[in-house]
Amino acid sequence: MIAKSEKVRPDVEQYLAGSRICPLFLLGDALDVLREIRDEAFDVIMTSPPYWGKREYENGGIGLEKHYGQFIGDLSAICAELKRILKPTGSFWLNIGDSYEKKNLLGIPWRVAIKLTDEQGWTLRNSVVWNKVKGGPDNTKDRLRNVHELLFHFVKSPRGYYYDADAIRSTPKTSKVVNGSIVSATGVSGVRYKRQIELSTELSEKERRNAFAALEEMLRGVVNGDIADFRMIIRGQQRTTHSNSQKVSGRAKELCDRGYYFLKYHPNGSKPSDVWDIIPEDTQKRKTHFAPYPQDLCRIPLLSSCPPDGVVLDPFCGTGTTMLVASQLNRRSVGIDISEEYIHQAEERCGILL
């Protein structure tokens, strides 16, 4: 733990040059500490800053501004520093909730996201909806309950950033043999597609022969485990994916030129969607920190966007959830917080002897 900003740079450099998984924690205001860190030092930044107007944290800090516009400005200044210290191949994951003012839902998460993309040049790759499933008590009588927050995935450049989709795929179902015929994970045997090709009035004889041959090849791919599943789109039988316009959709052009195309399912399973059902962390046993985000919210971001030898940063680490998950995934990490008490709790959670 570091108490003076002049110690930040040498201690961070020493940590980055080492190999120990045990996290490094830095005590201080996020903006002040970040300014002491060199350019392009971290592989991933994952954080959940205090939300505007929600509660008063120990030692003050961001979120206590009188106007939400000032909060957005203060957070944006921090994000500019984060972009500077993030590697060109890095990712920035930002979890942020919304706030009301005079019954008006302010849209703070999207105001921040648009400001970062329009003014700082971040590229927004995903907007993840965190569905809290159960949510908290809500006694309002004139609106719906709020049970979701947003998690944004930003990168410095739209191409060339590190991303391991295979690390977060679900375990695929397997194909099987039924009455001597191969059947895919979701029951595709090819019989229905063969019948549709035979009965098609929109395919020429050449297109029909090619479609039969391509379907047989696809079924062999299922047998060999090259693909887990597939769907066949045949002209006149199924509608084109996304758009029928050949100017908009390459699939539409392929359907026009060949008479069919395939949608292949990855053999290693499917990627997660952008809606995550994660129950908030139980805070019943917490005495001082009332907004820890759940460990499961960190796993997909860190697995997908942090290389095995990478280093993670959380500039609002609180009680150290990001650092704890990084350690569990064998990644190094650095956490910053303005509260000494939270730092102590984070160190204790991460098994650091005090």
DARA-V435514 format. One record per pair of residues at least 6 apart in sequence whose ideal C-beta (glycine too) atoms are under 8 Angstrom apart, sorted by the first residue. I is the first residue (numbers start at 0). GAP is how many residues later the second one is. If there is no record, write none. Layout:
# DARA-V435514
i=I gap=GAP
i=I gap=GAP
This chain:
# DARA-V435514
i=0 gap=24
i=0 gap=25
i=0 gap=26
i=0 gap=339
i=0 gap=342
i=0 gap=346
i=1 gap=6
i=1 gap=9
i=1 gap=23
i=1 gap=24
i=1 gap=25
i=1 gap=26
i=2 gap=24
i=2 gap=25
i=4 gap=23
i=4 gap=27
i=4 gap=28
i=4 gap=31
i=5 gap=30
i=7 gap=18
i=7 gap=20
i=7 gap=25
i=7 gap=28
i=7 gap=29
i=8 gap=27
i=8 gap=28
i=8 gap=29
i=10 gap=13
i=10 gap=15
i=11 gap=12
i=11 gap=14
i=11 gap=24
i=11 gap=25
i=11 gap=26
i=11 gap=29
i=11 gap=322
i=12 gap=25
i=14 gap=9
i=14 gap=317
i=14 gap=319
i=15 gap=25
i=15 gap=295
i=18 gap=313
i=19 gap=312
i=20 gap=306
i=20 gap=309
i=20 gap=310
i=20 gap=311
i=21 gap=305
i=21 gap=328
i=21 gap=329
i=21 gap=330
i=22 gap=297
i=22 gap=300
i=22 gap=303
i=22 gap=304
i=22 gap=309
i=22 gap=310
i=22 gap=311
i=22 gap=312
i=22 gap=323
i=22 gap=327
i=22 gap=329
i=23 gap=309
i=23 gap=310
i=23 gap=311
i=24 gap=292
i=24 gap=295
i=24 gap=298
i=24 gap=309
i=24 gap=310
i=24 gap=311
i=24 gap=312
i=24 gap=318
i=24 gap=321
i=24 gap=322
i=24 gap=327
i=25 gap=7
i=25 gap=308
i=25 gap=309
i=25 gap=310
i=25 gap=311
i=26 gap=309
i=26 gap=310
i=26 gap=311
i=26 gap=313
i=26 gap=316
i=27 gap=308
i=27 gap=310
i=28 gap=32
i=28 gap=309
i=29 gap=19
i=29 gap=31
i=29 gap=32
i=29 gap=48
i=29 gap=285
i=29 gap=286
i=29 gap=306
i=29 gap=308
i=30 gap=43
i=30 gap=46
i=30 gap=47
i=30 gap=50
i=32 gap=282
i=32 gap=303
i=33 gap=44
i=33 gap=47
i=33 gap=48
i=33 gap=51
i=33 gap=281
i=33 gap=302
i=34 gap=46
i=36 gap=48
i=37 gap=47
i=38 gap=45
i=38 gap=46
i=39 gap=44
i=39 gap=45
i=39 gap=46
i=39 gap=47
i=39 gap=48
i=40 gap=44
i=40 gap=46
i=40 gap=270
i=40 gap=272
i=41 gap=43
i=41 gap=44
i=41 gap=45
i=41 gap=48
i=41 gap=268
i=41 gap=269
i=41 gap=270
i=41 gap=271
i=41 gap=292
i=42 gap=43
i=42 gap=44
i=42 gap=46
i=42 gap=47
i=42 gap=48
i=42 gap=119
i=42 gap=262
i=42 gap=263
i=42 gap=264
i=42 gap=267
i=42 gap=268
i=42 gap=269
i=43 gap=46
i=43 gap=47
i=43 gap=48
i=43 gap=49
i=43 gap=257
i=43 gap=258
i=43 gap=261
i=43 gap=262
i=43 gap=266
i=43 gap=267
i=43 gap=268
i=43 gap=269
i=44 gap=37
i=44 gap=41
i=44 gap=45
i=44 gap=46
i=44 gap=47
i=44 gap=48
i=44 gap=267
i=44 gap=268
i=44 gap=269
i=44 gap=270
i=45 gap=46
i=45 gap=47
i=45 gap=49
i=45 gap=252
i=45 gap=255
i=45 gap=256
i=45 gap=266
i=45 gap=267
i=45 gap=268
i=45 gap=276
i=46 gap=46
i=46 gap=47
i=46 gap=48
i=46 gap=266
i=46 gap=267
i=46 gap=268
i=46 gap=269
i=46 gap=270
i=46 gap=275
i=47 gap=46
i=47 gap=47
i=47 gap=48
i=47 gap=243
i=47 gap=245
i=47 gap=268
i=47 gap=270
i=48 gap=13
i=48 gap=14
i=48 gap=26
i=48 gap=29
i=48 gap=45
i=48 gap=47
i=48 gap=266
i=48 gap=267
i=49 gap=7
i=49 gap=11
i=49 gap=12
i=49 gap=13
i=49 gap=241
i=49 gap=266
i=50 gap=12
i=50 gap=45
i=50 gap=46
i=50 gap=47
i=50 gap=48
i=50 gap=57
i=50 gap=240
i=51 gap=11
i=51 gap=13
i=51 gap=16
i=51 gap=19
i=51 gap=47
i=51 gap=54
i=51 gap=56
i=52 gap=10
i=52 gap=15
i=52 gap=18
i=52 gap=46
i=52 gap=48
i=53 gap=9
i=53 gap=43
i=53 gap=45
i=53 gap=237
i=54 gap=8
i=54 gap=235
i=54 gap=236
i=55 gap=8
i=56 gap=6
i=56 gap=281
i=56 gap=282
i=57 gap=230
i=57 gap=280
i=57 gap=281
i=57 gap=283
i=57 gap=284
i=58 gap=279
i=58 gap=280
i=58 gap=281
i=59 gap=278
i=60 gap=277
i=61 gap=9
i=61 gap=12
i=61 gap=13
i=61 gap=16
i=61 gap=254
i=62 gap=8
i=64 gap=6
i=64 gap=9
i=67 gap=31
i=67 gap=33
i=67 gap=38
i=67 gap=40
i=67 gap=43
i=70 gap=37
i=71 gap=36
i=71 gap=39
i=71 gap=40
i=71 gap=43
i=74 gap=37
i=75 gap=36
i=75 gap=39
i=75 gap=40
i=75 gap=43
i=75 gap=44
i=77 gap=237
i=78 gap=13
i=78 gap=15
i=78 gap=33
i=78 gap=37
i=78 gap=41
i=78 gap=43
i=79 gap=40
i=81 gap=10
i=81 gap=231
i=81 gap=233
i=82 gap=9
i=82 gap=37
i=82 gap=38
i=82 gap=39
i=82 gap=73
i=84 gap=228
i=85 gap=6
i=85 gap=70
i=86 gap=69
i=87 gap=68
i=87 gap=69
i=87 gap=72
i=87 gap=73
i=88 gap=71
i=88 gap=72
i=88 gap=73
i=89 gap=65
i=89 gap=66
i=89 gap=71
i=89 gap=72
i=89 gap=215
i=90 gap=34
i=90 gap=62
i=90 gap=63
i=90 gap=64
i=90 gap=70
i=90 gap=71
i=90 gap=72
i=90 gap=210
i=90 gap=214
i=90 gap=215
i=91 gap=30
i=91 gap=61
i=91 gap=62
i=91 gap=63
i=92 gap=58
i=92 gap=59
i=92 gap=60
i=92 gap=61
i=92 gap=208
i=92 gap=212
i=93 gap=18
i=93 gap=19
i=93 gap=57
i=93 gap=58
i=93 gap=60
i=94 gap=35
i=94 gap=54
i=94 gap=55
i=94 gap=56
i=94 gap=57
i=94 gap=198
i=94 gap=202
i=95 gap=12
i=95 gap=13
i=95 gap=16
i=95 gap=53
i=95 gap=54
i=95 gap=56
i=96 gap=11
i=96 gap=12
i=96 gap=52
i=96 gap=53
i=97 gap=7
i=97 gap=8
i=97 gap=9
i=97 gap=10
i=97 gap=11
i=97 gap=48
i=97 gap=51
i=98 gap=6
i=98 gap=7
i=98 gap=9
i=99 gap=6
i=102 gap=39
i=108 gap=40
i=108 gap=41
i=108 gap=43
i=109 gap=40
i=112 gap=11
i=112 gap=14
i=112 gap=39
i=115 gap=6
i=115 gap=8
i=115 gap=38
i=116 gap=6
i=116 gap=7
i=116 gap=37
i=120 gap=35
i=121 gap=32
i=121 gap=33
i=121 gap=34
i=122 gap=31
i=122 gap=32
i=122 gap=33
i=122 gap=34
i=122 gap=35
i=123 gap=28
i=123 gap=29
i=123 gap=30
i=124 gap=28
i=124 gap=29
i=124 gap=30
i=125 gap=26
i=125 gap=27
i=125 gap=148
i=126 gap=23
i=126 gap=24
i=126 gap=25
i=126 gap=26
i=126 gap=147
i=127 gap=22
i=127 gap=23
i=127 gap=24
i=127 gap=25
i=127 gap=146
i=127 gap=147
i=127 gap=148
i=128 gap=19
i=128 gap=20
i=128 gap=21
i=128 gap=22
i=128 gap=145
i=128 gap=146
i=128 gap=147
i=129 gap=18
i=129 gap=19
i=129 gap=20
i=129 gap=21
i=129 gap=146
i=129 gap=148
i=129 gap=167
i=130 gap=16
i=130 gap=17
i=130 gap=144
i=130 gap=145
i=130 gap=146
i=130 gap=147
i=131 gap=15
i=131 gap=16
i=131 gap=17
i=131 gap=146
i=131 gap=147
i=131 gap=148
i=132 gap=14
i=132 gap=144
i=132 gap=145
i=132 gap=146
i=133 gap=13
i=133 gap=145
i=133 gap=146
i=134 gap=10
i=134 gap=11
i=134 gap=12
i=137 gap=7
i=137 gap=8
i=150 gap=125
i=150 gap=146
i=150 gap=150
i=152 gap=148
i=152 gap=152
i=154 gap=6
i=160 gap=144
i=161 gap=143
i=161 gap=144
i=161 gap=145
i=161 gap=148
i=162 gap=141
i=162 gap=142
i=163 gap=139
i=163 gap=140
i=163 gap=141
i=163 gap=143
i=164 gap=106
i=164 gap=139
i=165 gap=102
i=166 gap=136
i=166 gap=137
i=167 gap=103
i=167 gap=104
i=167 gap=132
i=167 gap=135
i=167 gap=136
i=168 gap=97
i=168 gap=99
i=168 gap=100
i=168 gap=101
i=168 gap=102
i=169 gap=99
i=169 gap=100
i=169 gap=102
i=170 gap=98
i=171 gap=13
i=171 gap=56
i=171 gap=57
i=171 gap=93
i=171 gap=94
i=171 gap=95
i=171 gap=96
i=171 gap=97
i=171 gap=98
i=172 gap=12
i=172 gap=13
i=172 gap=55
i=172 gap=56
i=173 gap=11
i=173 gap=54
i=174 gap=7
i=174 gap=8
i=174 gap=9
i=174 gap=10
i=174 gap=47
i=174 gap=48
i=174 gap=50
i=174 gap=53
i=174 gap=54
i=175 gap=6
i=175 gap=7
i=176 gap=6
i=177 gap=11
i=180 gap=8
i=180 gap=9
i=180 gap=10
i=181 gap=7
i=181 gap=8
i=181 gap=37
i=181 gap=40
i=181 gap=41
i=182 gap=6
i=183 gap=38
i=183 gap=44
i=183 gap=45
i=183 gap=46
i=184 gap=43
i=184 gap=44
i=184 gap=80
i=185 gap=43
i=187 gap=34
i=187 gap=41
i=187 gap=42
i=187 gap=43
i=189 gap=25
i=189 gap=26
i=189 gap=28
i=189 gap=29
i=192 gap=22
i=192 gap=39
i=192 gap=41
i=193 gap=18
i=193 gap=21
i=195 gap=38
i=195 gap=41
i=196 gap=6
i=196 gap=11
i=196 gap=14
i=196 gap=15
i=196 gap=18
i=196 gap=37
i=196 gap=63
i=197 gap=10
i=199 gap=8
i=199 gap=34
i=199 gap=35
i=199 gap=36
i=199 gap=37
i=199 gap=59
i=200 gap=35
i=201 gap=33
i=201 gap=34
i=201 gap=57
i=202 gap=8
i=202 gap=31
i=202 gap=32
i=202 gap=33
i=202 gap=56
i=202 gap=57
i=203 gap=55
i=206 gap=28
i=206 gap=51
i=206 gap=52
i=206 gap=53
i=207 gap=51
i=209 gap=48
i=209 gap=49
i=209 gap=50
i=210 gap=23
i=210 gap=48
i=210 gap=49
i=213 gap=46
i=213 gap=48
i=214 gap=17
i=217 gap=9
i=217 gap=12
i=217 gap=14
i=217 gap=44
i=217 gap=46
i=220 gap=6
i=220 gap=9
i=221 gap=6
i=221 gap=7
i=221 gap=8
i=224 gap=42
i=225 gap=41
i=226 gap=37
i=226 gap=38
i=226 gap=39
i=226 gap=40
i=227 gap=37
i=227 gap=38
i=227 gap=39
i=227 gap=40
i=227 gap=41
i=228 gap=35
i=228 gap=36
i=229 gap=32
i=229 gap=33
i=229 gap=34
i=229 gap=35
i=230 gap=31
i=230 gap=32
i=231 gap=6
i=231 gap=28
i=231 gap=29
i=231 gap=30
i=231 gap=31
i=232 gap=7
i=232 gap=8
i=232 gap=18
i=232 gap=22
i=232 gap=27
i=232 gap=28
i=232 gap=29
i=232 gap=30
i=233 gap=25
i=233 gap=26
i=234 gap=20
i=234 gap=21
i=234 gap=24
i=234 gap=25
i=239 gap=9
i=239 gap=11
i=239 gap=12
i=239 gap=15
i=240 gap=8
i=240 gap=10
i=240 gap=22
i=241 gap=6
i=241 gap=7
i=241 gap=9
i=242 gap=6
i=242 gap=9
i=243 gap=8
i=244 gap=7
i=245 gap=6
i=245 gap=7
i=245 gap=10
i=250 gap=10
i=253 gap=7
i=254 gap=6
i=271 gap=28
i=275 gap=20
i=275 gap=21
i=275 gap=24
i=277 gap=16
i=277 gap=18
i=277 gap=19
i=278 gap=15
i=279 gap=13
i=279 gap=14
i=280 gap=11
i=280 gap=12
i=280 gap=13
i=280 gap=14
i=280 gap=40
i=282 gap=6
i=282 gap=7
i=282 gap=8
i=282 gap=9
i=285 gap=6
i=285 gap=33
i=287 gap=53
i=287 gap=54
i=287 gap=57
i=288 gap=29
i=288 gap=30
i=288 gap=53
i=288 gap=56
i=290 gap=27
i=291 gap=26
i=291 gap=27
i=291 gap=29
i=292 gap=28
i=293 gap=27
i=294 gap=26
i=294 gap=29
i=294 gap=30
i=294 gap=33
i=297 gap=23
i=297 gap=24
i=297 gap=27
i=297 gap=28
i=298 gap=26
i=298 gap=30
i=301 gap=10
i=301 gap=20
i=301 gap=23
i=301 gap=24
i=301 gap=27
i=301 gap=29
i=302 gap=26
i=305 gap=6
i=305 gap=20
i=305 gap=23
i=305 gap=25
i=307 gap=22
i=307 gap=23
i=309 gap=21
i=309 gap=22
i=310 gap=20
i=310 gap=21
i=310 gap=22
i=310 gap=23
i=311 gap=10
i=311 gap=11
i=311 gap=14
i=311 gap=19
i=311 gap=20
i=311 gap=21
i=311 gap=22
i=312 gap=20
i=312 gap=21
i=312 gap=22
i=312 gap=23
i=313 gap=8
i=313 gap=9
i=313 gap=19
i=313 gap=20
i=313 gap=21
i=313 gap=22
i=314 gap=21
i=315 gap=20
i=315 gap=21
i=316 gap=6
i=316 gap=18
i=316 gap=19
i=316 gap=20
i=316 gap=25
i=316 gap=26
i=316 gap=29
i=317 gap=19
i=317 gap=21
i=317 gap=24
i=317 gap=28
i=318 gap=23
i=318 gap=26
i=318 gap=27
i=318 gap=30
i=319 gap=15
i=319 gap=22
i=319 gap=25
i=319 gap=26
i=319 gap=27
i=319 gap=29
i=319 gap=30
i=321 gap=11
i=321 gap=13
i=322 gap=10
i=322 gap=11
i=322 gap=12
i=322 gap=23
i=322 gap=27
i=323 gap=22
i=323 gap=25
i=323 gap=26
i=325 gap=6
i=325 gap=7
i=326 gap=6
i=326 gap=23
i=326 gap=24
i=334 gap=8
i=334 gap=11
i=336 gap=6
i=336 gap=9
i=343 gap=10
i=346 gap=7
i=347 gap=6
